[in-house]
Each structure stands twice: as C-alpha cells, then as structure tokens.
Amino acid sequence: MTTSGTQVATSSAAKKEEKESVEPTANFAGIHAEIIDALNFAEFGIAPKAQPPAQRGVLIKTGGNHVVFSAYDFDTAVSVMVPAATPAGKGSSLLDFPELKKTLAAMVAGETKAVAARTRVSLAGDLLATEHLTVPITTHDIHAYTQPLEAVPAMATMDARTFLAQLNRVLPTAGTDDTLPVLTGIQVTLDGETLTMAATDRYRFAVAEVPVTATVQPLEKPLTVLIPAATLSALAKRLKTHEGPVGIGLLTADRAEGEPVVILPTARATLSLGAITITMRSLDGSLPKYGKLFPKACETSVRLDRATTVRAVKKAQGVLAAKGLKNVPVMLAWDTDGNLTLAPLLDTAEGDARTKGMPIPTTITHGTGEGLRGGRGAFKPSFLLDVLGTFTGDTITLHLDEMKDGQISKPGLFTEGPEMAGQGYRHLLMPVRLS
C-alpha cells in the first residue's frame, strides 16, 4: 500500500525532475529588410517536417549591438548575424519559423516595397511589433531543441565567384541513388593552397580545384569531408549574388593510429560568408581514390568546337526522343580521312547505315590522329551535354587512349585546354559499349 505521504514525496520528486520552461527573452529592434534577408538564409537550415516541432523553429539570440538567427535541421546549421537598431540585453527566443516569416510579411502588407524594407520591427520575447501592429508569435520548447553543430573556424579563404563556378561543374556528376549514399556527396579536400571538389556516379567523374589563401598555419595533412550534393546544390542557388571572399573550415573524424578510442567529433565543413556561417554534416565514407582513374598520358588529344558539339548532341538526342528510343547513346564517328561526325544511334543496322551525322570541326593537339580513323565512340547524350555545359570556352579537348576493335573502350577525359591536368577542372566520362 502507498501512503499519502509517499504519494506527495513522489509527486514532488517528479516535479523537480521536470525541466522548468524557458520564457522567451530575446529583445531587439531592427530593420524589416535586414531581418527578412537573415530569415531567408536561415531557412536553409529549416526542415519543414522535422521532429520534434521545436527543430522547425528559429533560435534568436540577442545581446549588445547584434542579433543572431540560427536554424538546424540535424544536417545543416545556419547562423546569421544582423546589426540591432539599438543595443539589446542578452536573451533568446525559439520562435516558429514559418509563422514568424509570414507574420513579418503580413505586418507590412499594403506598403510600398521601399516603405516595407525600411520598416522598424521589434521583438520582445514572443511579441513582434511595428508601429501599426503588435502580434504574439508561437514559441517552441527550447528543451526539445537540439543545439546546432558548432561552426569550424575558417582555415582558408577563396573567391566566391570561383568557388561557385567550380562547384556547379561537379554537382551534375554526383549520384542520386540513395542506396549508394557515398556517391551522393561532393568530396571536399583542403590541402595547402588548393580546395579540391570531386564527384562521381560510377559513369563519370568530375574534379575541380579552387585556389585558396590559408588563414592558419600550413596543414599537417590534407583534410577531407563528404558533403551531400543536395545540400551544396541548394546552397549554390543562394550564393549567386554573394560577392567577396568565402571562408572554409573542415573538421574530420579521423583517429590517429595508436590513439585511444574516444568519442570522435562530428565530421563537418563550415562556409563563412561575412555575417553568415553554414555548417554541413559530412556523410560517412569517402569516394574511390581517383588519382589512378585519371590518365596521365593518352594516344590522341582532339580539340572540338564546343558550340557545334552541343548543337549536334541536342539534335541527335531530339531524334532519339522522336523515335521513342530511350537510354540510347549518340555516336562520335571518324571516317577514314579523320573527319568527325556525331549522330543518333538508331535501333537497326540499316537505320544506322542510312543516317548521316553532323560534322564537328576538330584539331589534333596530341598524337597523329591515325588511331581515330574509322573509329567510333558512343556516349549517353545527357551525360555528354552535362560535360559540355560545365565548360565555358569556345573549344574543349577530348583525350583518348588507344581504341579497341575500332571503339573507344576507356573513359574519355575532357579538359578546357590541351593539358590533361585540366587547368583546374577535368571530367572523365565512361563510353557506352557498342555490340
């Protein structure tokens, strides 16, 4: 039997174990346009269906002359610092993100864009106010909120435009098959004066390099993490208008040989864009070592007119679609005089024999070109267009090894210039075997 005294004692103990609710205490005044810009970037760390609901909130911390908006969806943590219109005391509020953003838009409804942008907005705990309205915003239990990954201090800086251009070159090459999660990532390696990004889906392999300026002492060894391509793809869209340098810091979960087994840190990468930091959790594993995959020498290098090649691939791809032929390659074919054409590969020998491809201007930049005469090579048209689209010059160089049975049998290496090193970018594409 349980006595009433025991019941009271048990009830009191339970109450003590319960965490006291935390009242929202963030207090600041700011400009509407700056707050909206901060929330637009913080949204990068908001997962609409995240559980618990607290994780869908934006954490607002105030103190001194600035306000920090933070969001974390368990994979990506975003922090945006905004200047406060007036100094504010220390405080924090975890507000429902969708409601906050929609309410901010509603509170300037009917105003011109110029007036809305400069409207003064204040927050006192959970009360959002302008000169016209004061509205409470739904809060979340801060005890249920998982604190964001800690940002990694910048180890190097790089030009934003160069970083974005090189990132966009490797993104199309990343895999999308979730049963092979390692291949859905972009491998990022920081080594000395270079940031290298690599991606593959087993049929192609792209590697791009970005020059960096170290902000710390030289690294003892290269640091490598594997960031989800989907995360970087979404980020790339938000970086289109960013100017200036981008800082980068990497943290790996490696354990040196001989060291005791301890709880390893979460491998991650942080990009710093002025007042904005984005910290991304690394995938487990790493891409295959690609040093030996990329050839150091070839039999023939041929320079192609890029615009003409793009047009030829699109025409051939269109013909295949018109005929209802799916997953069918296009074919590069050299005649006995060494002239190159590109044509759709039809479903009958008679159709292929009667099909005449589009001529593509070429120049042999290495080798004699004798091995190409009468040869052919087939590639998936969408992959070929991806490759051609990642280059910007008027020409592109295709490096080929010796043909087997008159066919390109080994991956073709595409580079901007004549060098196989790639001048900061190179793309390996697997040919389709012809029967």
FIBA-392267 format. One record per residue (C-alpha): x, y, z. Coordinates in Angstrom, 2 decimals. Layout:
{u=X; v=Y; w=Z}
...
//
This chain:
{u=0.00; v=0.00; w=0.00}
{u=1.22; v=3.52; w=-0.79}
{u=0.69; v=6.16; w=1.85}
{u=-0.42; v=9.69; w=1.06}
{u=2.95; v=10.92; w=2.37}
{u=4.77; v=8.70; w=-0.09}
{u=2.50; v=9.95; w=-2.89}
{u=3.30; v=13.56; w=-2.03}
{u=7.03; v=12.82; w=-1.92}
{u=6.89; v=11.02; w=-5.28}
{u=4.94; v=13.87; w=-6.85}
{u=7.41; v=16.45; w=-5.54}
{u=10.38; v=14.47; w=-6.86}
{u=8.75; v=14.18; w=-10.28}
{u=8.17; v=17.91; w=-10.38}
{u=11.81; v=18.58; w=-9.53}
{u=12.91; v=16.32; w=-12.38}
{u=10.79; v=18.25; w=-14.84}
{u=12.73; v=20.96; w=-16.62}
{u=11.42; v=24.39; w=-15.99}
{u=10.00; v=26.07; w=-19.06}
{u=12.18; v=28.79; w=-20.52}
{u=10.45; v=32.05; w=-21.23}
{u=11.34; v=33.80; w=-24.50}
{u=13.61; v=36.73; w=-23.63}
{u=15.09; v=37.93; w=-26.93}
{u=14.68; v=41.68; w=-27.17}
{u=15.74; v=43.78; w=-30.14}
{u=14.76; v=46.34; w=-32.75}
{u=15.84; v=46.05; w=-36.35}
{u=15.04; v=46.87; w=-39.97}
{u=12.48; v=44.73; w=-41.81}
{u=14.60; v=44.12; w=-44.94}
{u=17.63; v=43.00; w=-42.91}
{u=15.53; v=40.64; w=-40.80}
{u=13.87; v=39.10; w=-43.88}
{u=17.27; v=38.62; w=-45.55}
{u=18.54; v=36.87; w=-42.42}
{u=15.50; v=34.59; w=-42.26}
{u=15.79; v=33.75; w=-45.96}
{u=19.27; v=32.41; w=-45.33}
{u=18.35; v=30.78; w=-42.01}
{u=15.65; v=28.86; w=-43.88}
{u=18.46; v=26.83; w=-45.40}
{u=18.66; v=25.07; w=-42.01}
{u=14.91; v=24.56; w=-41.57}
{u=13.31; v=21.20; w=-42.39}
{u=9.50; v=21.75; w=-42.65}
{u=8.71; v=18.26; w=-41.35}
{u=11.49; v=17.98; w=-38.76}
{u=10.69; v=16.26; w=-35.49}
{u=10.33; v=17.37; w=-32.79}
{u=8.46; v=20.52; w=-33.87}
{u=10.96; v=22.59; w=-31.89}
{u=13.52; v=21.87; w=-34.60}
{u=11.37; v=23.82; w=-37.06}
{u=11.94; v=26.93; w=-35.00}
{u=14.46; v=29.71; w=-35.48}
{u=16.58; v=30.45; w=-32.43}
{u=17.01; v=34.18; w=-31.92}
{u=19.75; v=35.36; w=-29.55}
{u=20.27; v=38.98; w=-28.66}
{u=22.99; v=40.86; w=-26.87}
{u=24.96; v=44.05; w=-27.45}
{u=24.64; v=45.53; w=-30.90}
{u=23.61; v=42.44; w=-32.84}
{u=21.02; v=39.71; w=-33.23}
{u=21.84; v=36.12; w=-34.25}
{u=19.30; v=33.98; w=-36.11}
{u=20.10; v=30.23; w=-36.02}
{u=18.49; v=27.15; w=-37.56}
{u=19.46; v=23.49; w=-37.55}
{u=17.81; v=20.54; w=-39.34}
{u=20.28; v=17.93; w=-37.93}
{u=22.38; v=18.04; w=-41.11}
{u=22.90; v=21.74; w=-41.77}
{u=23.34; v=24.53; w=-39.23}
{u=22.95; v=28.16; w=-40.30}
{u=23.81; v=31.25; w=-38.29}
{u=23.16; v=34.82; w=-39.47}
{u=24.24; v=37.90; w=-37.54}
{u=22.27; v=41.12; w=-38.06}
{u=23.03; v=44.53; w=-36.52}
{u=20.47; v=45.69; w=-33.98}
{u=19.00; v=49.17; w=-34.37}
{u=19.53; v=49.77; w=-30.64}
{u=21.70; v=47.88; w=-28.11}
{u=19.90; v=44.93; w=-26.56}
{u=20.40; v=42.82; w=-23.47}
{u=21.15; v=39.12; w=-23.55}
{u=18.17; v=36.93; w=-24.33}
{u=16.88; v=34.11; w=-26.50}
{u=13.59; v=33.07; w=-28.09}
{u=12.76; v=29.96; w=-30.09}
{u=10.03; v=31.06; w=-32.48}
{u=8.07; v=29.10; w=-35.06}
{u=9.88; v=29.85; w=-38.33}
{u=7.03; v=29.68; w=-40.89}
{u=4.74; v=31.75; w=-38.68}
{u=7.41; v=34.36; w=-37.99}
{u=8.26; v=34.81; w=-41.65}
{u=4.61; v=35.00; w=-42.77}
{u=3.74; v=37.41; w=-39.97}
{u=6.60; v=39.72; w=-40.89}
{u=5.28; v=39.82; w=-44.45}
{u=1.73; v=40.46; w=-43.24}
{u=2.78; v=43.34; w=-40.99}
{u=3.99; v=45.38; w=-43.99}
{u=1.15; v=44.39; w=-46.31}
{u=-0.20; v=47.35; w=-48.28}
{u=3.05; v=49.29; w=-48.03}
{u=5.31; v=50.09; w=-50.95}
{u=8.45; v=47.98; w=-51.25}
{u=10.57; v=50.91; w=-50.16}
{u=8.47; v=51.60; w=-47.06}
{u=8.23; v=47.90; w=-46.18}
{u=12.00; v=47.46; w=-46.47}
{u=12.82; v=50.23; w=-44.02}
{u=10.01; v=49.49; w=-41.56}
{u=11.28; v=49.23; w=-37.98}
{u=10.49; v=45.89; w=-36.34}
{u=10.94; v=44.97; w=-32.69}
{u=10.74; v=41.74; w=-30.73}
{u=10.14; v=41.45; w=-27.01}
{u=10.21; v=37.78; w=-26.05}
{u=7.48; v=36.46; w=-28.31}
{u=5.82; v=39.80; w=-29.18}
{u=6.56; v=41.07; w=-32.67}
{u=5.76; v=44.72; w=-33.27}
{u=5.79; v=47.50; w=-35.85}
{u=4.33; v=50.99; w=-35.44}
{u=0.98; v=49.59; w=-36.61}
{u=0.69; v=46.13; w=-35.04}
{u=1.85; v=44.02; w=-32.11}
{u=1.38; v=40.27; w=-32.53}
{u=2.50; v=37.26; w=-30.42}
{u=4.42; v=34.53; w=-32.27}
{u=4.17; v=30.84; w=-31.40}
{u=7.14; v=29.65; w=-29.38}
{u=8.69; v=26.17; w=-29.09}
{u=10.11; v=24.32; w=-26.12}
{u=13.81; v=25.13; w=-26.10}
{u=14.46; v=21.95; w=-24.07}
{u=13.34; v=19.91; w=-27.09}
{u=15.64; v=21.83; w=-29.43}
{u=18.91; v=20.18; w=-30.48}
{u=21.65; v=22.79; w=-30.44}
{u=23.29; v=23.34; w=-33.85}
{u=26.63; v=21.91; w=-34.87}
{u=29.44; v=24.20; w=-33.79}
{u=30.95; v=26.08; w=-36.71}
{u=34.52; v=25.25; w=-37.77}
{u=36.76; v=28.35; w=-37.86}
{u=37.89; v=29.33; w=-41.35}
{u=41.22; v=27.79; w=-42.35}
{u=41.34; v=29.42; w=-45.77}
{u=39.50; v=31.93; w=-47.91}
{u=38.59; v=31.82; w=-51.60}
{u=36.85; v=33.96; w=-54.18}
{u=33.09; v=33.39; w=-54.09}
{u=32.64; v=33.52; w=-57.88}
{u=35.42; v=30.99; w=-58.50}
{u=34.15; v=28.66; w=-55.80}
{u=30.59; v=28.77; w=-57.14}
{u=31.69; v=28.21; w=-60.74}
{u=33.77; v=25.15; w=-59.81}
{u=31.07; v=23.78; w=-57.51}
{u=28.50; v=23.99; w=-60.31}
{u=30.86; v=21.98; w=-62.53}
{u=30.97; v=18.96; w=-60.24}
{u=27.37; v=18.99; w=-58.95}
{u=25.79; v=17.34; w=-62.04}
{u=28.18; v=14.41; w=-61.68}
{u=27.10; v=13.40; w=-58.17}
{u=24.95; v=10.28; w=-57.88}
{u=21.29; v=10.33; w=-56.90}
{u=20.88; v=6.69; w=-55.85}
{u=20.21; v=6.68; w=-52.11}
{u=21.22; v=3.01; w=-51.92}
{u=24.76; v=4.25; w=-52.61}
{u=24.86; v=7.22; w=-50.22}
{u=28.60; v=7.80; w=-50.57}
{u=28.14; v=8.61; w=-54.25}
{u=25.52; v=11.27; w=-53.47}
{u=28.17; v=13.50; w=-51.93}
{u=30.73; v=16.04; w=-53.08}
{u=34.14; v=15.19; w=-51.66}
{u=35.86; v=18.35; w=-50.43}
{u=39.59; v=18.31; w=-49.71}
{u=41.64; v=21.21; w=-48.35}
{u=45.35; v=20.89; w=-48.98}
{u=47.85; v=23.73; w=-48.89}
{u=46.79; v=26.36; w=-51.41}
{u=44.01; v=24.35; w=-53.08}
{u=40.45; v=23.28; w=-52.34}
{u=39.53; v=20.22; w=-54.44}
{u=35.96; v=19.09; w=-55.07}
{u=35.17; v=15.70; w=-56.62}
{u=32.00; v=13.79; w=-57.52}
{u=31.05; v=10.58; w=-59.32}
{u=28.02; v=8.45; w=-60.10}
{u=30.14; v=5.48; w=-61.36}
{u=29.72; v=6.52; w=-65.02}
{u=31.55; v=9.83; w=-64.84}
{u=33.97; v=11.53; w=-62.51}
{u=34.50; v=15.29; w=-62.19}
{u=37.27; v=17.03; w=-60.27}
{u=37.51; v=20.81; w=-59.83}
{u=40.10; v=22.88; w=-57.99}
{u=39.82; v=26.29; w=-56.36}
{u=42.85; v=28.35; w=-55.28}
{u=42.68; v=29.38; w=-51.62}
{u=44.61; v=31.61; w=-49.25}
{u=45.40; v=29.98; w=-45.91}
{u=44.35; v=31.85; w=-42.79}
{u=46.10; v=29.45; w=-40.38}
{u=49.42; v=27.65; w=-40.26}
{u=50.02; v=25.13; w=-43.07}
{u=48.03; v=21.91; w=-42.59}
{u=49.96; v=18.85; w=-41.48}
{u=47.94; v=16.72; w=-43.88}
{u=45.02; v=17.19; w=-46.29}
{u=41.58; v=17.36; w=-44.68}
{u=38.67; v=15.67; w=-46.44}
{u=34.91; v=15.57; w=-45.82}
{u=32.00; v=14.35; w=-47.92}
{u=29.12; v=16.84; w=-48.11}
{u=25.70; v=15.85; w=-49.54}
{u=25.40; v=17.15; w=-53.09}
{u=21.77; v=18.11; w=-52.46}
{u=22.88; v=20.43; w=-49.66}
{u=25.55; v=22.09; w=-51.79}
{u=23.17; v=22.35; w=-54.74}
{u=20.64; v=24.28; w=-52.65}
{u=23.44; v=26.43; w=-51.24}
{u=24.78; v=27.21; w=-54.72}
{u=21.44; v=28.81; w=-55.63}
{u=21.73; v=31.12; w=-52.63}
{u=25.34; v=32.08; w=-53.43}
{u=24.53; v=33.53; w=-56.85}
{u=24.54; v=37.09; w=-55.58}
{u=27.26; v=36.79; w=-52.97}
{u=30.39; v=38.84; w=-53.60}
{u=33.72; v=38.81; w=-51.84}
{u=35.64; v=36.04; w=-50.11}
{u=34.27; v=32.82; w=-48.68}
{u=35.96; v=31.20; w=-45.70}
{u=36.12; v=27.45; w=-45.30}
{u=36.95; v=25.21; w=-42.37}
{u=36.91; v=21.40; w=-42.26}
{u=36.81; v=19.03; w=-39.32}
{u=37.35; v=15.32; w=-39.83}
{u=36.56; v=12.42; w=-37.51}
{u=39.85; v=10.63; w=-38.12}
{u=41.65; v=8.91; w=-35.28}
{u=45.41; v=8.74; w=-35.48}
{u=46.93; v=5.25; w=-35.31}
{u=47.74; v=4.28; w=-31.75}
{u=45.43; v=6.85; w=-30.17}
{u=42.84; v=5.56; w=-27.66}
{u=39.30; v=5.04; w=-28.86}
{u=37.27; v=8.08; w=-27.85}
{u=34.08; v=9.75; w=-28.98}
{u=35.06; v=11.29; w=-32.29}
{u=33.87; v=14.73; w=-33.34}
{u=31.21; v=15.08; w=-36.00}
{u=32.94; v=15.49; w=-39.35}
{u=31.73; v=18.69; w=-40.99}
{u=32.51; v=21.68; w=-43.15}
{u=31.75; v=25.33; w=-42.47}
{u=31.46; v=28.06; w=-45.07}
{u=31.73; v=31.64; w=-43.77}
{u=30.19; v=34.44; w=-45.82}
{u=30.66; v=37.58; w=-43.76}
{u=27.97; v=37.54; w=-41.09}
{u=26.65; v=34.16; w=-42.30}
{u=28.00; v=30.71; w=-41.42}
{u=26.74; v=27.42; w=-42.87}
{u=27.93; v=24.22; w=-41.20}
{u=27.22; v=20.95; w=-43.03}
{u=27.47; v=17.46; w=-41.60}
{u=29.69; v=15.05; w=-43.55}
{u=28.44; v=11.76; w=-44.96}
{u=30.16; v=8.62; w=-43.75}
{u=32.78; v=7.16; w=-46.07}
{u=34.74; v=8.59; w=-48.98}
{u=34.81; v=8.43; w=-52.77}
{u=37.08; v=5.94; w=-54.54}
{u=40.64; v=7.18; w=-54.83}
{u=40.61; v=8.78; w=-58.23}
{u=44.30; v=9.55; w=-58.72}
{u=44.81; v=6.42; w=-60.79}
{u=41.49; v=6.72; w=-62.62}
{u=42.54; v=9.86; w=-64.46}
{u=45.11; v=9.03; w=-67.15}
{u=48.45; v=10.81; w=-67.17}
{u=49.04; v=10.10; w=-70.85}
{u=46.94; v=9.32; w=-73.91}
{u=47.34; v=8.28; w=-77.53}
{u=45.39; v=11.16; w=-79.06}
{u=44.06; v=14.53; w=-77.93}
{u=41.48; v=16.17; w=-80.15}
{u=40.13; v=19.68; w=-79.78}
{u=36.41; v=20.07; w=-80.54}
{u=34.34; v=23.14; w=-81.27}
{u=32.15; v=23.22; w=-78.16}
{u=29.11; v=25.10; w=-79.50}
{u=28.90; v=22.87; w=-82.58}
{u=29.22; v=19.74; w=-80.47}
{u=26.42; v=20.92; w=-78.15}
{u=24.14; v=21.54; w=-81.12}
{u=24.96; v=18.16; w=-82.61}
{u=24.21; v=16.31; w=-79.36}
{u=20.90; v=18.14; w=-78.91}
{u=19.83; v=17.32; w=-82.48}
{u=20.76; v=13.65; w=-82.07}
{u=19.06; v=13.48; w=-78.68}
{u=15.93; v=15.02; w=-80.21}
{u=15.87; v=12.44; w=-83.00}
{u=16.12; v=9.61; w=-80.45}
{u=13.22; v=11.11; w=-78.49}
{u=11.15; v=11.49; w=-81.67}
{u=11.65; v=7.80; w=-82.41}
{u=10.79; v=6.80; w=-78.85}
{u=14.27; v=5.41; w=-78.22}
{u=15.17; v=5.67; w=-74.53}
{u=18.56; v=5.11; w=-72.92}
{u=20.16; v=5.06; w=-76.37}
{u=23.55; v=6.72; w=-76.90}
{u=24.78; v=9.13; w=-79.53}
{u=27.84; v=8.18; w=-81.57}
{u=31.04; v=10.01; w=-82.44}
{u=32.40; v=8.57; w=-85.68}
{u=35.61; v=9.32; w=-87.55}
{u=35.79; v=8.49; w=-91.25}
{u=38.92; v=7.18; w=-92.96}
{u=40.09; v=10.74; w=-93.58}
{u=39.80; v=11.62; w=-89.88}
{u=36.68; v=13.78; w=-90.16}
{u=34.35; v=13.62; w=-87.17}
{u=30.55; v=13.49; w=-87.13}
{u=28.00; v=12.98; w=-84.36}
{u=24.77; v=11.06; w=-84.98}
{u=21.99; v=9.28; w=-83.07}
{u=22.48; v=5.54; w=-82.75}
{u=19.35; v=4.01; w=-84.22}
{u=17.82; v=0.63; w=-83.42}
{u=18.64; v=-1.11; w=-86.71}
{u=21.81; v=-1.62; w=-88.71}
{u=20.01; v=-0.34; w=-91.81}
{u=18.93; v=2.80; w=-89.97}
{u=22.46; v=3.48; w=-88.80}
{u=23.85; v=2.90; w=-92.29}
{u=21.44; v=5.44; w=-93.76}
{u=21.96; v=8.04; w=-91.02}
{u=24.43; v=10.83; w=-91.65}
{u=25.81; v=12.63; w=-88.62}
{u=26.50; v=16.34; w=-88.12}
{u=30.14; v=17.34; w=-88.86}
{u=32.15; v=18.69; w=-85.91}
{u=35.31; v=20.77; w=-86.53}
{u=38.34; v=19.21; w=-84.81}
{u=42.07; v=19.73; w=-84.41}
{u=44.55; v=17.06; w=-83.30}
{u=46.60; v=18.57; w=-80.45}
{u=48.48; v=15.42; w=-79.42}
{u=49.38; v=12.33; w=-81.39}
{u=48.87; v=11.81; w=-85.10}
{u=45.18; v=11.01; w=-85.12}
{u=45.82; v=7.84; w=-87.14}
{u=44.24; v=5.72; w=-84.41}
{u=40.96; v=7.62; w=-84.76}
{u=40.42; v=6.94; w=-88.46}
{u=37.42; v=4.67; w=-88.96}
{u=36.85; v=4.57; w=-85.19}
{u=33.78; v=5.42; w=-83.18}
{u=32.64; v=6.01; w=-79.64}
{u=29.19; v=6.14; w=-78.02}
{u=28.15; v=8.26; w=-75.05}
{u=24.92; v=8.86; w=-73.18}
{u=23.63; v=12.18; w=-74.61}
{u=22.52; v=13.69; w=-71.29}
{u=25.92; v=12.96; w=-69.76}
{u=27.68; v=14.43; w=-72.78}
{u=25.60; v=17.60; w=-72.55}
{u=26.40; v=17.87; w=-68.84}
{u=30.10; v=17.70; w=-69.63}
{u=29.88; v=20.27; w=-72.42}
{u=27.81; v=22.56; w=-70.22}
{u=30.42; v=22.70; w=-67.47}
{u=32.97; v=24.29; w=-69.80}
{u=32.87; v=27.92; w=-70.87}
{u=35.46; v=28.19; w=-73.63}
{u=34.89; v=28.02; w=-77.38}
{u=36.70; v=24.67; w=-77.53}
{u=37.03; v=21.55; w=-75.42}
{u=39.74; v=18.88; w=-75.56}
{u=38.96; v=15.16; w=-75.55}
{u=41.88; v=12.92; w=-74.59}
{u=41.55; v=9.32; w=-75.80}
{u=43.53; v=6.14; w=-75.27}
{u=44.07; v=3.53; w=-77.96}
{u=40.82; v=2.22; w=-79.39}
{u=39.86; v=-1.43; w=-79.05}
{u=38.15; v=-3.11; w=-82.00}
{u=37.65; v=0.32; w=-83.53}
{u=35.79; v=1.64; w=-80.46}
{u=36.51; v=4.00; w=-77.60}
{u=36.69; v=1.48; w=-74.78}
{u=38.23; v=3.51; w=-71.96}
{u=36.77; v=6.65; w=-70.35}
{u=37.32; v=9.83; w=-72.30}
{u=38.97; v=12.71; w=-70.45}
{u=37.61; v=16.18; w=-71.15}
{u=39.58; v=19.33; w=-70.29}
{u=39.36; v=23.03; w=-71.10}
{u=42.80; v=23.31; w=-72.64}
{u=45.23; v=20.88; w=-74.25}
{u=46.79; v=19.76; w=-70.96}
{u=45.48; v=16.61; w=-69.31}
{u=45.94; v=18.18; w=-65.89}
{u=42.81; v=20.14; w=-66.73}
{u=43.70; v=23.70; w=-65.67}
{u=41.64; v=23.37; w=-62.50}
{u=38.91; v=21.12; w=-63.91}
{u=38.72; v=17.73; w=-65.60}
{u=35.90; v=15.36; w=-66.37}
{u=36.11; v=11.63; w=-67.03}
{u=33.21; v=10.08; w=-68.99}
{u=32.58; v=6.37; w=-69.47}
{u=31.70; v=5.34; w=-73.05}
{u=28.77; v=3.06; w=-73.88}
{u=29.92; v=-0.30; w=-75.23}
{u=28.63; v=-0.95; w=-78.74}
{u=27.64; v=-4.53; w=-79.57}
//
